[in-house]
């Protein structure tokens, strides 16, 4: 037979922590979606247009994620 605890594990801090984690996860997901959208958009440019803005197909993702250096 197992013993069940009747003590409540809930504290007022726990409900506040979950929404902030959820909000952080949602913000990260939205940021990743924006990055991937930008990658598709910049990836559709031809080599001459990419050269004009100073990037190449080899460093597209780095340029979108981190900006030009």
MISE-678182 format. One line per 5 residues: number of its first residue (from 1); their letters; for each residue y, x, z of C-alpha. Coordinates in nm, 3 decimals. Layout:
// residues N
NUM	A	Y X Z; ...
//
This chain:
// residues 69
1	XXXXX	0.000 0.000 0.000; 0.345 0.134 -0.082; 0.645 0.106 0.141; 0.963 -0.032 -0.014; 1.301 0.068 0.114
6	XXXXX	1.537 -0.212 0.198; 1.838 0.019 0.202; 2.082 -0.038 -0.076; 2.143 0.268 -0.295; 2.454 0.121 -0.449
11	XXXXX	2.792 0.270 -0.363; 3.135 0.178 -0.502; 3.152 0.509 -0.693; 2.847 0.441 -0.908; 2.988 0.152 -1.116
16	XXXXX	3.298 0.359 -1.195; 3.091 0.654 -1.313; 2.884 0.462 -1.568; 3.173 0.319 -1.771; 3.341 0.658 -1.790
21	XXXXX	3.019 0.815 -1.918; 2.979 0.531 -2.160; 3.341 0.564 -2.269; 3.293 0.939 -2.315; 2.979 0.884 -2.520
26	XXXXX	3.154 0.624 -2.733; 3.453 0.856 -2.787; 3.221 1.139 -2.889; 3.038 0.912 -3.129; 3.362 0.790 -3.286
31	XXXXX	3.485 1.149 -3.320; 3.163 1.249 -3.496; 3.194 0.951 -3.731; 3.551 1.056 -3.817; 3.437 1.413 -3.883
36	XXXXX	3.155 1.301 -4.110; 3.391 1.069 -4.297; 3.632 1.359 -4.348; 3.346 1.582 -4.464; 3.248 1.326 -4.728
41	XXXXX	3.608 1.295 -4.842; 3.675 1.668 -4.862; 3.330 1.731 -5.010; 3.415 1.508 -5.304; 3.699 1.740 -5.409
46	XXXXX	3.636 1.983 -5.694; 3.643 2.361 -5.650; 3.999 2.393 -5.786; 4.138 2.139 -5.537; 3.956 2.310 -5.251
51	XXXXX	4.093 2.646 -5.363; 4.445 2.499 -5.363; 4.413 2.401 -4.998; 4.248 2.731 -4.905; 3.886 2.638 -4.838
56	XXXXX	3.558 2.662 -5.026; 3.240 2.454 -5.025; 3.077 2.720 -4.807; 3.310 2.658 -4.515; 3.385 2.287 -4.551
61	XXXXX	3.226 2.183 -4.224; 3.392 2.463 -4.029; 3.730 2.377 -4.182; 3.694 2.008 -4.098; 3.559 2.060 -3.746
66	XXXX	3.778 2.353 -3.641; 4.068 2.353 -3.886; 4.175 2.635 -4.111; 4.217 2.975 -3.953
//
